[in-house]
Amino acid sequence: MESQGVAGRMQVTEATRAILGESFVFEERGLIAAKGMGEFRTWFLAGRTGLPPI
């Protein structure tokens, strides 16, 4: 996933998003291909719920 990252943005998988739940705000990025692992749906972490953006 690092090779598919965007400078200055934190990218998380669906599993991480589920764990963090409603405490954070996410922007869907979509599917990315991870070498040797297939495709993953990913999100950018946009901030904490009720607080200014990160």
N, C-alpha and C positions, 0 to 999 in steps of 0.2 A: 504494500500500500504506500510505502514511502515514495516510490518512484512515480506514483500517481498523485502525490500531494500537491498542494498549492501553497506557495510561500505566504507565511503569516496567518494561515488558517489551520484549525485543528479538525481533522477528519476522523470520524468514528464509524464503526460497523453497526449493523442492526442490533447485535447482541449488546454492545456497549450502550447504545441508545436506550434499549429496554431496561438495562440496569439503572441508568441515570433517571429514567422516567420523566415525571412532570417537573422536576427541579430545574431543568435546563430547557432552553429554546434551541431548536435545530433547524437548519435549512437543508432540504433534501438535495443531494448532489446527483444521485442516480447510480447506475451500475458502473463499476470499474472492473477491469480484468487484473487479477493478481497472479503473477507467474507461478505456475504449478498448483494453483488453488482454485482456479475458475473465476467466476464473476461474483462480486459482492455488491449489495446495495449499501451505499454509504451516505452519511450526512455530515455537514459542517456544524460544529458547535458554535452557536451564535451568541450565547450569553446565558445568564442565569435568570430564571423566572422572577419577574418583579424587580430586577436590577438593571442598570444600564448595560449595553452590549459590551462584550469582552474586547 
